[in-house]
Every structure is written in structure tokens, then in C-alpha cells.
Amino acid sequence: MDKNLLLRGLGLRSIKTALSVFLCIPVLLLMGIEQPFFACIAAVVATQTTVQQSFAIGLERIVGTIAGAAWALIFTLLAPPPLNPVDLTPLQMLFTGFGVTLVIYSTNVLQMPNAGSIGSIVFIGIMINLLPGQTPVETAVLRTAETLLGVIIAMLVNWLVFPYKQPAPEKDAPSPDADQPPKSGETPDGTK
């Protein structure tokens, strides 16, 4: 089997993503957060080719998380979630569907439409999947903190571990129109 075939697709971004996820687990456990799941997801999403891309995607992830958590807090005040998702009332089911619409609307208004998906996931998680013994407020704060930590870890790894360098433009590169003959009625320098 061709060795290049085995390594195709395994680039620095893959390695940095794995490192970011790996680091999320002990860092969050050391901070007393027993469920580093959301931080790991944030790290996967936020690890992009460049630090700038990581920042942009990470910012969308954080905005989406905050939007989802904020709307979930409002809706859980109106209809507190049950301990078991199978015990959802019709009103809670209706609120869950309607709330997703508001999360997506909010992120669209903020001109971050990509944040709507993750915001909806956070919203649904708070509405129908609270951890035992946690209030909606605790869950919302925890999800936001976990996401922020995952994004920060991914950005640090992307910045510190083999950061991507944009290739410098060639100094003496001819302009794209340099090989084009002058248009009729123009001199070679492009003037009429």
C-alpha cells in the first residue's frame, strides 16, 4: 500500500485539533468541570487553518452559545424542564421548537447566521437535557464557560503549535494584465 495514501488528509490542522481536544479534558477536569464534552466540541469547531479563522469561528461559537443559553433561560422560567426528557409537556415541546426559531433569528440579526446552529444545540440541551441536580441557570453558565475554554484552548494551540504562515506575495510579480496587448485606441501603458 502506498505510504502517501495513508498520510493523505493528515495535516497539521488534524494534529492541532486532536491536541486541542486532548488538552480540553485535563484542563476542564482540573477546573472542576466534570463534563468537558462541550469544550471538546468547541475546540474541534474552532481549530481552523489560521489563527484568524479560529478566532472568527470561535467567536461565532461563543455568540451562538450565549444566544442559545439566554433564550433557554427565558423559556425555562416559563416552563421549567423535567428531570427526564420523556416527561416533556406539550407546552415544553412547543417552547423548544419556537425557541430554536428565536435563537436562529437572534444570530441572524447579529449577522452571524452560522452561530444559529450551535446556539440551537445549546438551547435544546438546556430545555430538554439538564444534568441531574443542575438548574437551567447553572447549565447555561457552565455551557458558556465550557465553550469559551474550548475556543481559547483551540486558539492557543493554533497560535503556538506550527502556526500557519500566509505565503508572501511575490515582489516583482507581473500584474495579471501584463501579458495582454493594449486595447484598441490605447498605448502600451494603458492610456488613450
C-alpha positions as CSV (number, residue, x, y, z in Angstrom):
1,M,0.0,0.0,0.0
2,D,1.2,3.5,-0.9
3,K,2.5,5.3,2.2
4,N,1.4,8.6,0.8
5,L,-2.2,7.3,0.6
6,L,-2.1,6.6,4.3
7,L,-0.9,10.1,5.2
8,R,-3.2,12.0,2.7
9,G,-5.5,14.2,4.7
10,L,-3.5,14.0,7.9
11,G,-2.2,17.6,8.1
12,L,-1.2,20.0,10.8
13,R,-4.9,21.0,11.3
14,S,-5.8,17.4,12.1
15,I,-3.0,17.1,14.6
16,K,-3.7,20.5,16.2
17,T,-7.4,19.6,16.5
18,A,-6.5,16.4,18.3
19,L,-4.1,18.2,20.6
20,S,-6.8,20.9,21.4
21,V,-9.3,18.2,22.3
22,F,-6.8,16.3,24.4
23,L,-5.9,19.4,26.3
24,C,-9.5,20.3,27.0
25,I,-10.1,17.2,29.0
26,P,-7.4,17.6,31.8
27,V,-7.8,21.4,31.8
28,L,-11.5,21.3,32.5
29,L,-11.2,18.4,34.9
30,L,-8.6,20.4,36.9
31,M,-11.0,23.3,37.0
32,G,-13.7,21.0,38.5
33,I,-15.8,20.7,35.3
34,E,-16.7,17.1,35.1
35,Q,-18.2,17.2,31.6
36,P,-15.6,18.5,29.1
37,F,-17.8,17.4,26.2
38,F,-18.9,20.9,25.1
39,A,-15.4,22.3,25.4
40,C,-14.1,19.5,23.2
41,I,-16.8,20.2,20.6
42,A,-15.8,23.9,20.7
43,A,-12.2,23.0,20.2
44,V,-12.9,20.9,17.2
45,V,-15.0,23.6,15.6
46,A,-12.6,26.4,16.4
47,T,-9.4,24.7,15.2
48,Q,-9.1,26.2,11.7
49,T,-6.3,26.6,9.3
50,T,-5.3,30.1,10.5
51,V,-5.5,31.8,13.9
52,Q,-7.7,34.4,12.3
53,Q,-10.1,31.8,11.1
54,S,-10.1,30.1,14.5
55,F,-10.9,33.4,16.1
56,A,-13.8,34.1,13.7
57,I,-15.3,30.6,14.1
58,G,-14.7,30.7,17.8
59,L,-16.5,34.0,18.2
60,E,-19.5,32.6,16.3
61,R,-19.5,29.6,18.6
62,I,-19.5,31.8,21.7
63,V,-22.2,34.1,20.3
64,G,-24.3,31.1,19.4
65,T,-23.8,29.6,22.8
66,I,-24.8,32.8,24.6
67,A,-27.8,33.3,22.4
68,G,-29.0,29.7,23.0
69,A,-28.4,29.9,26.7
70,A,-30.1,33.2,27.1
71,W,-33.3,32.1,25.2
72,A,-33.3,28.8,27.2
73,L,-33.2,30.7,30.5
74,I,-36.2,32.8,29.4
75,F,-38.2,29.7,28.3
76,T,-37.2,27.6,31.3
77,L,-38.6,30.3,33.6
78,L,-41.9,30.0,31.8
79,A,-41.9,26.2,31.7
80,P,-39.2,24.5,33.9
81,P,-37.7,21.4,32.2
82,P,-38.5,18.0,33.6
83,L,-35.7,15.8,35.1
84,N,-36.4,13.2,32.3
85,P,-36.9,14.3,28.7
86,V,-39.7,11.7,28.3
87,D,-41.8,13.8,30.7
88,L,-41.9,16.9,28.5
89,T,-45.2,18.5,28.4
90,P,-46.8,19.7,25.1
91,L,-46.0,23.3,26.2
92,Q,-42.3,22.5,26.7
93,M,-42.2,20.8,23.3
94,L,-43.8,23.8,21.7
95,F,-41.4,26.2,23.5
96,T,-38.4,24.1,22.4
97,G,-39.4,24.4,18.7
98,F,-40.3,28.0,19.0
99,G,-37.1,28.8,20.9
100,V,-34.9,27.4,18.2
101,T,-36.5,29.8,15.8
102,L,-35.7,32.7,18.1
103,V,-32.1,31.6,18.6
104,I,-31.6,31.4,14.8
105,Y,-33.4,34.8,14.4
106,S,-31.1,36.4,17.0
107,T,-27.9,35.2,15.4
108,N,-29.1,36.3,12.0
109,V,-29.9,39.8,13.4
110,L,-26.3,39.8,14.9
111,Q,-25.1,39.0,11.4
112,M,-23.7,35.6,12.5
113,P,-26.0,33.1,10.8
114,N,-23.6,30.2,11.3
115,A,-23.9,30.7,15.1
116,G,-27.6,29.7,14.9
117,S,-26.9,26.0,14.7
118,I,-24.7,25.8,17.7
119,G,-27.0,28.2,19.6
120,S,-29.9,25.9,18.9
121,I,-28.0,22.9,20.2
122,V,-27.2,24.7,23.4
123,F,-30.9,25.8,23.7
124,I,-32.2,22.3,23.2
125,G,-29.6,20.9,25.6
126,I,-30.9,23.2,28.4
127,M,-34.6,22.8,27.5
128,I,-34.7,19.0,27.4
129,N,-31.4,17.6,28.7
130,L,-30.4,19.2,32.0
131,L,-27.8,17.4,34.0
132,P,-29.2,15.9,37.3
133,G,-29.0,18.4,40.1
134,Q,-28.4,21.4,37.9
135,T,-30.7,24.4,37.4
136,P,-31.1,25.9,34.0
137,V,-29.0,28.9,35.1
138,E,-26.2,26.6,36.2
139,T,-26.3,24.7,33.0
140,A,-26.4,27.8,30.9
141,V,-23.4,29.3,32.7
142,L,-21.5,26.0,32.5
143,R,-22.1,25.5,28.8
144,T,-21.0,29.1,28.1
145,A,-17.8,28.6,30.2
146,E,-17.0,25.3,28.6
147,T,-17.4,26.7,25.1
148,L,-15.2,29.7,25.9
149,L,-12.5,27.5,27.3
150,G,-12.6,25.1,24.3
151,V,-12.3,28.0,21.9
152,I,-9.4,29.6,23.9
153,I,-7.5,26.3,24.0
154,A,-8.0,25.8,20.3
155,M,-6.8,29.3,19.5
156,L,-3.8,28.9,21.7
157,V,-2.8,25.6,20.2
158,N,-3.3,27.1,16.7
159,W,-1.2,30.1,17.6
160,L,1.6,28.3,19.4
161,V,1.9,24.9,17.6
162,F,3.2,25.3,14.0
163,P,1.1,28.4,13.2
164,Y,0.1,28.8,9.6
165,K,2.1,31.4,7.7
166,Q,0.5,33.1,4.7
167,P,2.8,32.9,1.7
168,A,4.3,36.3,1.0
169,P,3.2,37.8,-2.4
170,E,5.9,37.9,-4.9
171,K,7.5,41.4,-5.1
172,D,8.3,41.5,-8.8
173,A,5.2,39.6,-10.0
174,P,3.8,41.0,-13.2
175,S,0.2,42.3,-13.0
176,P,-2.5,40.0,-14.3
177,D,-2.9,42.2,-17.3
178,A,0.8,42.4,-18.2
179,D,0.6,39.8,-20.9
180,Q,-2.5,41.4,-22.5
181,P,-2.0,43.5,-25.6
182,P,-3.3,47.1,-25.4
183,K,-7.0,47.6,-26.2
184,S,-7.7,49.3,-29.5
185,G,-7.0,53.0,-29.1
186,E,-4.7,52.6,-26.1
187,T,-1.0,52.9,-25.8
188,P,1.0,50.1,-24.3
189,D,0.9,51.8,-20.8
190,G,-3.0,51.6,-20.9
191,T,-3.6,55.3,-21.6
192,K,-5.7,56.5,-24.5
